[in-house]
Amino acid sequence: MSKRLISRNTRLLLTWLPIVLGLCSCIFYAMLKKHTNHAQEKLLQLKQDNIREAFISSGGKLPNYILGEYSITENPKQSTISTTFIDDTIIYFRDRKESRPFKSLTRRFQWNGQSYALSTYASATEMSHLILKVFVTEAVILLLLLIAVVFINKISSRKLWRPFFDTVEAGSHFDVVKNNHIELEKITGTTEFDQLNEMLGELFKKVNAAYINQKQFVENASHELQTPLAIIRTKLELLINQPNITEKSAMLLGDITTAADRLSEMNRTLLLLSKIENNQFPEIEAVNVSEIIENTIADYLHYNSECELVSSTIENQITTVANRSLIEILVSNLVNNAIVHNNETKQIKLSITGQCLRIANTGDPLLIQSEELFERFKKSSHKKKTTGLGLAIVKQICQLYQFDINHSYKDGWHQFEIVFSDNRS
């Protein structure tokens, strides 16, 4: 499922930016821990130097022990005392009746021929509190930074991508049939969008020009073909009416006349198909399909009395919004198809109820698949008088107005079903 560009960009930021900020927070915590330990060690070393100097300056009269600050031990038993690592220790405060963690650093020094061990202390609790406060502050800052980045990115993305969305909106109103002119911004402030608009503007012009040329070619070709076809039919009629013509020649001329008539009909039909495909029937109105069906079936059965309408159900005022001429062509082609491709039974059924038109006729099984019936020049029989374009026109009209159409064959009956859209609202 596709999503808007800004939404996808924001989702990517919300996915990856917290991960990056989380990793940065971990690195920051590790560095903060390292630097606080280093600062604590330096503090203990500074205490060592200051207390040793004070002890020596006072002539050894400095108190040997201050709780939580330092302790001086004369002639320590340890043969070696580490001066490299900070040790963890617990100091009990009697007045508070609680124990607290401390860091301690112990060093040996000599004074007046005596050996002393000096231990200095620093509270580990205060350092932990300091690390926690700094880390929480940093986390709050990163969270605010994340919110600010997402918000600013959303605002800036809308502003930066506005020319693109304007171009999409303008392009959605482009209609090659109406040959409308789409005006796109030439200067959007972004080089890539300027190039896109320039390219699309040229493309729209070429599409319009190609459509006009194609339409003119089809119309001109169809018009020019009608003249020589009319001349051919006229000359053929003159030849057939010659007094000295033989029976064989008359039959040949008759076949040529039939072929010329079929070619003329095919020419008109292909022109109609081209016009439908190019949507050259823009005028639409509320069309009473029930009325058109009643008139069409009456006209066809009047001139084809051998066919029998065995069943007819027509609801009144079944309407759809479309071009009236195209709806008349659609119904006419369906009725004509039911008559032409009938068998010796010559029976037809017709009904239109609830926006659904059904026309059925007796006939032989198909020689092709049902889907192929609606393709151009595809026929389910070998009848020479048909062009194979009637159902193609029906299909094209249905596609134009988004009508549903299907064919079925059961128990010797072919049935075409069309569901009209009731889009008057």
C-alpha positions as CSV (number, residue, x, y, z in Angstrom):
1,M,0.0,0.0,0.0
2,S,1.5,3.3,-1.1
3,K,1.8,6.2,1.3
4,R,2.5,9.9,1.0
5,L,6.1,10.9,0.6
6,I,6.1,13.1,3.7
7,S,4.6,10.4,5.8
8,R,7.2,7.9,4.6
9,N,10.0,10.4,5.3
10,T,8.7,11.1,8.8
11,R,8.3,7.4,9.5
12,L,11.9,6.8,8.5
13,L,13.1,9.6,10.8
14,L,11.0,8.2,13.7
15,T,12.5,4.7,13.0
16,W,16.2,5.5,12.6
17,L,16.7,8.7,14.5
18,P,15.8,7.2,17.9
19,I,18.1,4.3,17.2
20,V,21.0,6.7,16.4
21,L,20.2,8.9,19.4
22,G,20.0,5.8,21.6
23,L,23.4,4.7,20.5
24,C,24.8,8.2,21.0
25,S,23.3,8.2,24.5
26,C,25.1,4.9,25.3
27,I,28.4,6.3,24.0
28,F,27.8,9.5,26.0
29,Y,27.1,7.5,29.2
30,A,30.2,5.4,28.8
31,M,32.4,8.5,28.1
32,L,30.7,10.3,31.1
33,K,31.5,7.3,33.4
34,K,35.1,7.2,32.2
35,H,35.6,11.0,32.7
36,T,33.9,11.0,36.2
37,N,36.1,8.1,37.3
38,H,39.1,10.0,36.0
39,A,38.1,13.2,37.8
40,Q,37.5,11.2,41.0
41,E,41.0,9.7,40.8
42,K,42.5,13.2,40.2
43,L,40.5,14.4,43.3
44,L,41.9,11.6,45.4
45,Q,45.4,12.3,44.2
46,L,45.0,16.0,45.0
47,K,43.8,15.1,48.5
48,Q,46.8,12.9,48.9
49,D,49.2,15.7,48.1
50,N,47.4,18.3,50.2
51,I,47.1,16.1,53.3
52,R,50.6,14.8,53.1
53,E,52.0,18.3,52.9
54,A,49.7,19.4,55.8
55,F,50.9,16.4,57.9
56,I,54.6,17.2,57.2
57,S,54.1,21.0,57.8
58,S,52.3,20.4,61.2
59,G,55.2,18.2,62.3
60,G,53.1,15.1,62.4
61,K,50.4,16.7,64.6
62,L,47.7,16.5,62.0
63,P,44.8,14.3,63.2
64,N,45.3,10.7,61.9
65,Y,41.7,10.2,60.9
66,I,38.8,12.2,59.7
67,L,35.8,10.2,58.8
68,G,35.1,10.2,55.1
69,E,38.1,12.3,54.3
70,Y,41.4,10.5,55.1
71,S,43.2,8.2,57.4
72,I,47.0,8.0,58.3
73,T,48.5,4.7,59.5
74,E,52.0,4.6,61.0
75,N,54.2,1.6,60.0
76,P,51.6,-0.2,57.8
77,K,51.9,-4.0,57.6
78,Q,51.3,-4.2,53.9
79,S,54.5,-4.6,52.1
80,T,53.1,-3.1,48.9
81,I,50.2,-0.7,48.5
82,S,48.6,-0.1,45.1
83,T,48.8,3.4,43.9
84,T,47.4,2.7,40.5
85,F,43.8,1.6,41.2
86,I,41.0,3.2,43.1
87,D,39.4,0.8,45.6
88,D,35.8,0.6,46.6
89,T,35.0,0.7,50.3
90,I,32.1,1.2,52.7
91,I,32.2,3.7,55.6
92,Y,29.8,3.6,58.5
93,F,28.5,6.8,60.0
94,R,27.5,6.2,63.6
95,D,25.7,9.5,64.0
96,R,23.5,8.8,60.9
97,K,23.5,5.0,61.5
98,E,24.1,4.3,57.8
99,S,26.8,3.0,55.6
100,R,27.8,4.8,52.4
101,P,30.0,3.7,49.5
102,F,33.3,5.5,48.9
103,K,36.3,5.4,46.6
104,S,39.7,5.3,48.3
105,L,43.3,5.8,47.2
106,T,46.1,4.6,49.5
107,R,49.8,5.6,49.2
108,R,53.0,5.1,51.2
109,F,55.3,8.0,52.2
110,Q,58.3,8.4,54.5
111,W,58.8,11.1,57.1
112,N,61.4,11.3,59.9
113,G,62.5,7.8,59.2
114,Q,59.0,6.5,59.7
115,S,56.7,4.8,57.1
116,Y,53.2,6.0,56.8
117,A,50.2,4.9,54.7
118,L,47.8,7.7,53.6
119,S,44.3,6.8,52.5
120,T,42.0,9.5,51.0
121,Y,38.3,9.1,50.4
122,A,35.7,10.4,48.0
123,S,31.9,9.8,48.1
124,A,30.8,7.4,45.3
125,T,27.1,8.3,45.9
126,E,27.7,12.0,44.9
127,M,29.4,10.9,41.7
128,S,26.6,8.4,40.9
129,H,24.1,11.2,41.4
130,L,26.1,13.5,39.2
131,I,26.2,10.9,36.4
132,L,22.5,10.2,36.7
133,K,21.6,13.9,36.6
134,V,23.8,14.6,33.6
135,F,22.6,11.5,31.7
136,V,18.9,12.4,32.4
137,T,19.5,15.9,31.2
138,E,21.2,14.7,28.1
139,A,18.3,12.2,27.4
140,V,15.8,15.1,27.8
141,I,17.8,17.2,25.4
142,L,18.0,14.4,22.9
143,L,14.3,13.8,23.1
144,L,13.5,17.5,22.6
145,L,16.0,17.4,19.7
146,L,14.2,14.4,18.2
147,I,10.8,16.2,18.4
148,A,12.3,19.3,17.0
149,V,13.9,17.5,14.1
150,V,10.7,15.6,13.2
151,F,8.6,18.8,13.5
152,I,11.0,20.9,11.5
153,N,11.5,18.2,8.9
154,K,7.7,17.9,8.5
155,I,7.3,21.7,8.0
156,S,10.3,22.0,5.7
157,S,9.3,18.9,3.7
158,R,5.9,20.4,3.0
159,K,7.5,23.6,1.9
160,L,10.2,22.0,-0.2
161,W,7.8,19.5,-1.9
162,R,5.0,22.0,-2.5
163,P,6.0,22.6,-6.2
164,F,6.0,18.8,-6.8
165,F,2.5,18.4,-5.3
166,D,1.3,21.4,-7.3
167,T,2.6,19.7,-10.5
168,V,0.9,16.5,-9.6
169,E,-2.4,18.4,-9.0
170,A,-2.1,20.2,-12.3
171,G,-1.2,17.0,-14.1
172,S,-4.3,15.2,-12.7
173,H,-6.5,17.8,-14.5
174,F,-4.8,17.1,-17.9
175,D,-7.3,15.7,-20.4
176,V,-6.0,15.0,-23.9
177,V,-9.5,14.8,-25.3
178,K,-10.3,18.4,-24.2
179,N,-6.9,19.5,-25.4
180,N,-6.6,21.7,-22.3
181,H,-3.4,23.7,-21.6
182,I,-1.7,22.9,-18.4
183,E,0.3,25.8,-17.0
184,L,3.2,24.7,-14.7
185,E,5.5,26.9,-12.7
186,K,8.7,27.7,-14.5
187,I,10.6,28.8,-11.5
188,T,9.9,26.9,-8.3
189,G,13.1,27.7,-6.4
190,T,14.3,24.1,-6.8
191,T,16.4,23.2,-9.9
192,E,15.1,19.6,-10.1
193,F,11.4,20.7,-9.9
194,D,12.1,23.4,-12.6
195,Q,13.5,20.7,-14.9
196,L,10.5,18.4,-14.1
197,N,8.0,21.1,-14.9
198,E,9.8,22.0,-18.1
199,M,9.9,18.4,-19.2
200,L,6.2,17.7,-18.3
201,G,5.2,20.9,-20.1
202,E,6.9,19.8,-23.3
203,L,5.4,16.3,-22.9
204,F,1.9,17.7,-22.5
205,K,2.4,19.7,-25.7
206,K,3.6,16.7,-27.6
207,V,0.7,14.5,-26.4
208,N,-1.8,17.1,-27.4
209,A,-0.2,17.5,-30.8
210,A,0.0,13.7,-31.3
211,Y,-3.7,13.3,-30.3
212,I,-4.8,16.0,-32.7
213,N,-2.8,14.5,-35.6
214,Q,-4.2,11.0,-34.9
215,K,-7.7,12.3,-34.7
216,Q,-7.3,14.3,-37.9
217,F,-5.7,11.3,-39.7
218,V,-8.6,8.9,-38.7
219,E,-11.2,11.4,-39.7
220,N,-9.5,12.3,-42.9
221,A,-8.8,8.6,-43.8
222,S,-12.4,7.6,-43.1
223,H,-13.8,10.5,-45.1
224,E,-11.5,9.9,-48.0
225,L,-12.3,6.2,-48.1
226,Q,-16.0,6.9,-48.4
227,T,-15.6,8.6,-51.7
228,P,-13.9,5.8,-53.7
229,L,-16.1,3.3,-52.0
230,A,-19.2,5.2,-53.2
231,I,-17.7,5.4,-56.7
232,I,-17.0,1.6,-56.6
233,R,-20.6,0.9,-55.6
234,T,-22.0,3.2,-58.3
235,K,-19.8,1.6,-61.0
236,L,-20.8,-1.9,-59.9
237,E,-24.5,-1.0,-60.1
238,L,-23.9,0.3,-63.7
239,L,-22.1,-2.9,-64.6
240,I,-24.8,-5.1,-63.1
241,N,-27.4,-3.3,-65.1
242,Q,-25.7,-3.8,-68.4
243,P,-28.0,-5.8,-70.8
244,N,-25.3,-8.1,-72.2
245,I,-23.9,-9.2,-68.8
246,T,-23.6,-13.0,-68.2
247,E,-24.9,-14.7,-65.1
248,K,-21.4,-15.6,-64.0
249,S,-20.3,-12.0,-64.3
250,A,-23.4,-10.8,-62.4
251,M,-22.6,-13.2,-59.5
252,L,-19.0,-11.9,-59.4
253,L,-20.1,-8.3,-59.4
254,G,-22.6,-9.1,-56.7
255,D,-19.9,-10.5,-54.5
256,I,-17.8,-7.4,-55.2
257,T,-20.7,-5.2,-54.2
258,T,-21.2,-7.1,-51.0
259,A,-17.5,-6.8,-50.2
260,A,-17.6,-3.1,-50.9
261,D,-20.6,-2.6,-48.6
262,R,-18.9,-4.6,-45.9
263,L,-15.7,-2.5,-46.3
264,S,-17.8,0.7,-46.1
265,E,-19.5,-0.5,-42.9
266,M,-16.2,-1.6,-41.4
267,N,-14.7,1.8,-42.2
268,R,-17.6,3.6,-40.4
269,T,-17.4,1.2,-37.5
270,L,-13.6,1.6,-37.0
271,L,-14.1,5.4,-37.1
272,L,-16.7,5.1,-34.4
273,L,-14.4,2.9,-32.3
274,S,-11.7,5.4,-32.6
275,K,-14.0,8.2,-31.6
276,I,-15.1,6.2,-28.5
277,E,-11.5,5.4,-27.5
278,N,-10.6,9.1,-27.9
279,N,-13.7,10.1,-25.8
280,Q,-15.1,12.3,-28.6
281,F,-18.6,12.0,-27.1
282,P,-18.2,14.3,-24.1
283,E,-21.8,15.3,-23.9
284,I,-23.6,13.4,-21.2
285,E,-27.1,13.4,-19.8
286,A,-29.5,11.3,-17.8
287,V,-30.5,8.6,-20.4
288,N,-33.7,6.6,-20.0
289,V,-32.3,3.1,-20.9
290,S,-35.7,1.5,-20.6
291,E,-37.1,3.7,-23.4
292,I,-34.2,3.1,-25.7
293,I,-34.5,-0.6,-25.3
294,E,-38.3,-0.6,-26.0
295,N,-37.8,1.4,-29.2
296,T,-34.8,-0.6,-30.4
297,I,-36.3,-4.0,-29.9
298,A,-39.5,-2.9,-31.6
299,D,-37.7,-1.6,-34.7
300,Y,-35.5,-4.7,-35.1
301,L,-38.3,-7.2,-34.6
302,H,-40.4,-5.2,-37.1
303,Y,-37.8,-5.8,-39.8
304,N,-36.8,-9.3,-38.6
305,S,-40.2,-10.9,-38.2
306,E,-38.7,-14.4,-38.2
307,C,-37.3,-13.8,-34.7
308,E,-39.6,-14.2,-31.7
309,L,-39.4,-12.3,-28.4
310,V,-40.4,-15.0,-26.0
311,S,-39.8,-13.1,-22.8
312,S,-39.6,-9.4,-22.1
313,T,-39.4,-7.6,-18.7
314,I,-38.6,-3.9,-18.8
315,E,-38.8,-1.7,-15.7
316,N,-39.7,1.9,-16.3
317,Q,-37.3,4.8,-15.7
318,I,-34.0,2.8,-15.6
319,T,-31.5,5.6,-16.2
320,T,-27.8,6.2,-16.4
321,V,-25.6,9.2,-17.0
322,A,-23.9,8.9,-20.4
323,N,-24.0,10.0,-24.0
324,R,-27.4,9.1,-25.4
325,S,-26.0,8.2,-28.9
326,L,-23.6,5.8,-27.4
327,I,-26.2,4.1,-25.3
328,E,-28.4,3.7,-28.4
329,I,-25.4,2.2,-30.3
330,L,-24.8,-0.2,-27.4
331,V,-28.3,-1.4,-27.2
332,S,-28.6,-1.6,-31.0
333,N,-25.5,-3.7,-31.3
334,L,-26.6,-6.1,-28.6
335,V,-30.0,-6.6,-30.1
336,N,-28.6,-7.0,-33.6
337,N,-26.0,-9.5,-32.3
338,A,-28.9,-11.5,-30.8
339,I,-30.7,-11.6,-34.1
340,V,-27.8,-12.2,-36.5
341,H,-26.1,-14.9,-34.4
342,N,-29.3,-16.8,-33.6
343,N,-30.0,-20.3,-34.9
344,E,-33.0,-21.9,-36.5
345,T,-35.0,-21.5,-33.2
346,K,-34.9,-17.7,-33.6
347,Q,-35.9,-16.9,-30.0
348,I,-34.8,-13.9,-27.9
349,K,-35.3,-13.0,-24.2
350,L,-34.9,-9.5,-22.9
351,S,-35.1,-8.0,-19.4
352,I,-33.9,-4.8,-17.6
353,T,-34.4,-4.7,-13.9
354,G,-32.5,-2.9,-11.2
355,Q,-29.9,-1.3,-13.5
356,C,-29.1,-4.7,-15.1
357,L,-29.8,-5.4,-18.8
358,R,-30.0,-9.0,-20.0
359,I,-30.3,-10.0,-23.6
360,A,-30.4,-13.7,-24.4
361,N,-30.7,-15.6,-27.7
362,T,-30.7,-19.2,-28.8
363,G,-27.6,-20.2,-30.6
364,D,-24.9,-22.8,-31.1
365,P,-22.0,-23.2,-28.6
366,L,-19.1,-20.8,-29.0
367,L,-16.1,-21.6,-31.2
368,I,-13.9,-19.2,-29.1
369,Q,-13.7,-18.2,-25.4
370,S,-16.3,-15.8,-24.0
371,E,-13.6,-13.1,-23.4
372,E,-12.6,-13.2,-27.0
373,L,-16.1,-12.2,-28.2
374,F,-15.3,-8.6,-27.3
375,E,-12.1,-8.4,-29.3
376,R,-12.0,-6.8,-32.7
377,F,-12.7,-9.1,-35.7
378,K,-13.3,-12.0,-33.4
379,K,-16.5,-13.9,-34.3
380,S,-18.1,-17.0,-32.9
381,S,-19.4,-18.0,-36.4
382,H,-18.3,-17.7,-40.0
383,K,-21.0,-15.4,-41.2
384,K,-19.6,-13.2,-43.8
385,K,-22.1,-10.3,-43.4
386,T,-20.7,-9.4,-40.0
387,T,-17.7,-7.2,-39.4
388,G,-16.7,-8.7,-36.0
389,L,-16.7,-5.2,-34.5
390,G,-20.2,-4.9,-32.9
391,L,-19.3,-6.4,-29.6
392,A,-16.0,-4.6,-29.6
393,I,-17.9,-1.3,-29.7
394,V,-20.2,-2.5,-26.9
395,K,-17.1,-3.4,-24.8
396,Q,-15.5,0.0,-25.5
397,I,-18.7,1.9,-24.5
398,C,-18.9,-0.2,-21.2
399,Q,-15.2,0.6,-20.4
400,L,-15.8,4.3,-21.1
401,Y,-18.6,4.5,-18.6
402,Q,-17.4,1.7,-16.3
403,F,-20.4,-0.6,-16.9
404,D,-19.9,-4.2,-16.0
405,I,-20.4,-6.6,-18.9
406,N,-20.2,-10.4,-19.2
407,H,-21.3,-13.3,-21.4
408,S,-22.6,-16.7,-20.5
409,Y,-23.9,-19.8,-22.4
410,K,-26.2,-22.3,-20.8
411,D,-28.8,-24.8,-22.2
412,G,-28.5,-23.5,-25.7
413,W,-28.9,-19.8,-24.7
414,H,-26.3,-17.1,-25.1
415,Q,-26.8,-14.3,-22.5
416,F,-25.2,-10.9,-22.4
417,E,-25.5,-9.0,-19.1
418,I,-24.7,-5.3,-18.6
419,V,-24.9,-3.5,-15.2
420,F,-25.4,0.2,-15.7
421,S,-24.1,2.7,-13.1
422,D,-26.7,4.9,-11.5
423,N,-24.5,8.0,-11.0
424,R,-27.0,10.7,-11.2
425,S,-25.9,12.0,-7.8
